[in-house]
């Protein structure tokens, strides 16, 4: 699939996801994404969320002694298809749902966002689990449809601002995958 076609398909999916098609909260189909960030074969989508919040950057000294913006942590609310807050995304990177389930991830692959003003799209593998709930069997996470989140210009991080923080507003869609063989958790106020 050409880059333009998958960007168009992802844009169409985003419109459907945020519109009336998800008002009844069914899961959307897995999103069309570049191969580098596709979920592994044999995994099924178990949760789709929309995040709104900020990427927090720290003005720090790089190895060469120069100041640069370094990602400190995300800080975002996770929303279901109806817009209700169902969890939080924070340092780790970690995702914790209101049902008590939580995962921490590690980036496996990235592709540049089609919007150069936005942070990259990612595929992450889950490295730890806590609690019981929707995220209990999740093994991979995609971050796509990013808007914003880039650090300020490098010129705004100099020796006078070293150790200062800044927040860059962003939004993104997060898709959570689990192996096909795993049974989904029993519904208990399921966010989807």
Backbone torsions as a table, in degrees:
resi	resn	phi	psi	omega
1	UNK	NA	133.4	-179.0
2	UNK	-69.2	157.6	179.9
3	UNK	-57.5	-43.4	-179.3
4	UNK	-63.6	-39.6	-178.8
5	UNK	-66.9	-42.4	-178.5
6	UNK	-72.7	-32.1	175.3
7	UNK	-63.4	-42.4	177.5
8	UNK	-62.8	-45.1	179.7
9	UNK	-62.2	-41.7	178.9
10	UNK	-65.1	-41.1	178.1
11	UNK	-62.4	-42.1	178.1
12	UNK	-63.8	-41.6	178.9
13	UNK	-62.6	-41.4	179.5
14	UNK	-61.4	-41.8	178.3
15	UNK	-63.9	-43.0	177.2
16	UNK	-63.5	-42.7	-176.0
17	UNK	-62.9	-38.3	-178.1
18	UNK	-87.1	-7.5	-177.7
19	UNK	-96.7	-163.9	-175.5
20	UNK	-64.1	-21.4	-179.0
21	UNK	-60.3	-26.7	179.3
22	UNK	-104.2	8.5	179.7
23	UNK	-59.1	-26.8	178.3
24	UNK	-92.0	4.1	173.7
25	UNK	66.6	27.7	172.1
26	UNK	-73.9	159.6	176.6
27	UNK	-72.5	139.9	174.0
28	UNK	-73.4	165.6	173.5
29	UNK	-67.8	156.7	175.4
30	UNK	-54.1	140.6	-175.0
31	UNK	-74.0	147.3	172.2
32	UNK	-75.5	123.0	-178.0
33	UNK	-138.3	163.8	175.2
34	UNK	-58.6	148.6	-176.1
35	UNK	-54.8	-35.6	-176.8
36	UNK	-58.6	-26.7	-177.7
37	UNK	-117.9	20.3	176.4
38	UNK	-72.5	145.7	173.3
39	UNK	-65.7	147.9	-179.9
40	UNK	-60.0	151.9	175.2
41	UNK	-59.0	146.5	178.7
42	UNK	87.2	8.4	176.8
43	UNK	-113.6	149.9	-179.7
44	UNK	-120.1	150.0	177.2
45	UNK	-72.8	128.0	178.7
46	UNK	-114.8	-18.0	-179.4
47	UNK	-159.5	138.2	173.3
48	UNK	-124.7	128.1	179.5
49	UNK	-131.4	159.5	173.3
50	UNK	-115.8	129.0	-178.4
51	UNK	-107.7	140.6	172.0
52	UNK	-133.5	134.8	-179.5
53	UNK	169.7	-133.7	-175.6
54	UNK	-145.6	153.0	166.9
55	UNK	-100.4	126.9	-176.9
56	UNK	-99.0	126.2	-179.8
57	UNK	-116.1	147.2	178.4
58	UNK	-116.6	132.5	174.4
59	UNK	-80.9	109.4	-174.1
60	UNK	-132.2	167.2	178.6
61	UNK	-83.8	128.8	178.0
62	UNK	-83.1	175.0	-179.5
63	UNK	-57.3	-32.1	-179.4
64	UNK	-85.1	5.4	179.1
65	UNK	87.8	-10.8	178.8
66	UNK	-78.8	153.4	177.0
67	UNK	-82.8	141.8	176.1
68	UNK	-153.2	155.7	176.0
69	UNK	-76.7	128.6	179.2
70	UNK	-122.9	133.5	179.1
71	UNK	-63.6	126.0	177.2
72	UNK	-95.3	-49.2	-176.8
73	UNK	-175.1	155.2	167.4
74	UNK	-85.7	159.9	174.0
75	UNK	-148.9	97.6	-173.7
76	UNK	-145.1	151.0	171.5
77	UNK	-88.2	143.5	175.7
78	UNK	-102.1	131.6	-177.3
79	UNK	-118.1	146.8	173.7
80	UNK	-83.9	-175.8	-177.2
81	UNK	-64.7	-16.6	178.1
82	UNK	-97.2	-2.3	178.9
83	UNK	95.1	-3.7	179.4
84	UNK	-71.8	141.6	177.5
85	UNK	-73.8	123.1	-178.4
86	UNK	-118.3	-1.3	-179.7
87	UNK	175.8	-168.8	-174.3
88	UNK	-140.4	145.0	176.5
89	UNK	-118.4	127.9	-173.7
90	UNK	-151.2	-170.5	-175.3
91	UNK	-52.9	143.5	-179.4
92	UNK	151.9	-61.2	-7.1
93	UNK	-68.7	142.2	-178.1
94	UNK	-133.1	153.0	176.8
95	UNK	-129.7	125.6	179.2
96	UNK	-126.5	126.5	178.5
97	UNK	-93.6	160.2	178.4
98	UNK	-63.6	-18.1	177.9
99	UNK	-78.2	-2.6	177.9
100	UNK	97.6	-10.9	178.9
101	UNK	-80.6	147.1	-174.8
102	UNK	-149.3	144.3	175.0
103	UNK	-134.8	152.7	172.2
104	UNK	-119.7	139.3	-175.4
105	UNK	-122.0	168.6	176.2
106	UNK	-136.7	131.4	-178.4
107	UNK	-63.7	132.0	175.7
108	UNK	-103.6	-40.1	-175.8
109	UNK	-154.7	157.5	175.8
110	UNK	-145.3	157.0	170.3
111	UNK	-134.6	149.7	177.7
112	UNK	-63.9	144.3	174.2
113	UNK	-65.9	146.1	174.3
114	UNK	-59.7	-22.8	177.3
115	UNK	-97.5	110.2	-176.1
116	UNK	-62.9	-14.2	178.0
117	UNK	-87.3	2.9	-175.1
118	UNK	-117.8	154.5	179.3
119	UNK	-67.9	161.1	-175.0
120	UNK	-63.9	158.3	170.4
121	UNK	-87.7	144.6	-173.3
122	UNK	-131.2	156.6	161.4
123	UNK	-119.7	126.5	-179.6
124	UNK	-120.6	148.2	172.3
125	UNK	-102.9	145.3	179.2
126	UNK	-81.3	129.7	-178.9
127	UNK	-109.1	-14.5	175.4
128	UNK	-156.6	152.5	179.1
129	UNK	-125.8	152.9	171.8
130	UNK	-148.0	151.0	178.0
131	UNK	70.1	175.7	179.2
132	UNK	-121.2	137.8	178.5
133	UNK	158.7	-153.3	-174.5
134	UNK	-58.9	-34.7	-175.8
135	UNK	-87.5	0.2	-174.0
136	UNK	-53.7	-42.6	-176.6
137	UNK	-101.9	4.1	-175.9
138	UNK	-65.0	134.0	179.9
139	UNK	-120.0	-21.2	-179.6
140	UNK	-141.5	151.5	-179.7
141	UNK	-136.5	137.7	172.0
142	UNK	-110.1	140.5	168.6
143	UNK	-115.1	117.2	-179.9
144	UNK	-137.4	179.8	178.5
145	UNK	52.0	43.5	-178.8
146	UNK	-74.4	145.7	174.4
147	UNK	-136.0	118.6	179.8
148	UNK	77.7	-160.3	176.3
149	UNK	91.1	-3.9	179.6
150	UNK	-72.6	152.0	176.0
151	UNK	-69.2	162.3	175.4
152	UNK	-63.2	169.1	176.8
153	UNK	-56.8	146.6	-179.1
154	UNK	-56.6	-30.4	-179.1
155	UNK	-64.9	-16.7	178.8
156	UNK	-88.9	4.8	176.4
157	UNK	-122.7	100.2	178.3
158	UNK	-131.0	-176.8	-176.4
159	UNK	-57.5	-30.3	-179.3
160	UNK	-73.5	-19.0	-178.5
161	UNK	-109.8	6.7	-178.5
162	UNK	-54.7	136.2	-178.9
163	UNK	75.0	7.7	175.1
164	UNK	-89.1	154.0	179.7
165	UNK	-111.3	153.7	172.2
166	UNK	-140.8	152.5	-179.7
167	UNK	-115.4	127.9	177.4
168	UNK	-109.6	116.8	-179.1
169	UNK	-60.8	141.3	177.5
170	UNK	-153.3	163.8	168.8
171	UNK	-140.6	156.8	-179.6
172	UNK	-163.1	163.0	172.1
173	UNK	-106.4	134.7	177.1
174	UNK	-116.0	129.2	178.7
175	UNK	-115.6	128.6	-175.5
176	UNK	-111.1	130.8	-175.2
177	UNK	-121.4	147.2	175.9
178	UNK	-134.3	157.6	178.1
179	UNK	-59.7	142.4	179.5
180	UNK	-53.4	-37.1	-174.8
181	UNK	-69.5	-23.9	-178.5
182	UNK	-74.5	137.1	176.0
183	UNK	-77.2	140.2	176.3
184	UNK	-67.8	152.8	178.9
185	UNK	-65.3	154.8	178.2
186	UNK	-63.1	144.4	-179.8
187	UNK	-64.3	131.1	175.4
188	UNK	-150.2	82.2	-174.6
189	UNK	64.1	39.0	-176.4
190	UNK	-52.1	131.6	179.5
191	UNK	-69.8	-10.2	178.4
192	UNK	-119.8	NA	NA
